[in-house]
Amino acid sequence: MKNFFATLALLVLGIWLGALVFFVPVAQAAFSALRPLFPDQAAGTHAAGLVVSQAIGSLHSLGIACGIIFLLLTLILSRFIHWHSYTLQALLVLAMLVLTAYSQFSLIPRMNTARESVGGVVDAVPVTNPGRQIFDKLHDQSTHIESAVLICGLVAFFFAGRPQKPRRLL
């Protein structure tokens, strides 16, 4: 039973990591493919940004679900293995979950508000525009948060492959 739950936990974490890694080429492809389709570079960037925004929303929903499932499986596993075997990866996944939720429910809505404040097309306004500056700052934060989530996930996945100490029964 322990191996079943440990395998499920690893699978859930792997699905989240796979989606995070796959997001990078999806975002790059959106910008590469959509920009040339528009006569105005700013409109092409805006269209690509809309695609990426939808994709990141789906990625965050998947990540939140995977994070919750992983933590529930870790709770179940705590009955079978010593707490030192899973605490670090559970804390890393908890950090991933908190960062993802922060990005989805705080950062992205503020980015959307900043985008709307400049008329919707961020690249159409000068870099000195206050709304664009806010958007660019939030976008940078979003990128750093997604990178931190990926790094935490890779470290958690690495530790998930370690041998687990069975829990001693008294």
ABEGO torsion letter per residue (X at the ends): XAAAAAAAAAAAAAAAAAAAAAAAAAAAAAAAAAAAABABAAAAAAAAAAAAAAAAAAAAAAAAAAAAAAAAAAAAAAAABBAAAAAAAAAAAAAAAAAAAAAAAAAAAAAAAAAAAAGGBAAABBAABAAAAAAAAAAAAAAAAAAAAAAAAAAAAAAAABBBBBBBBX
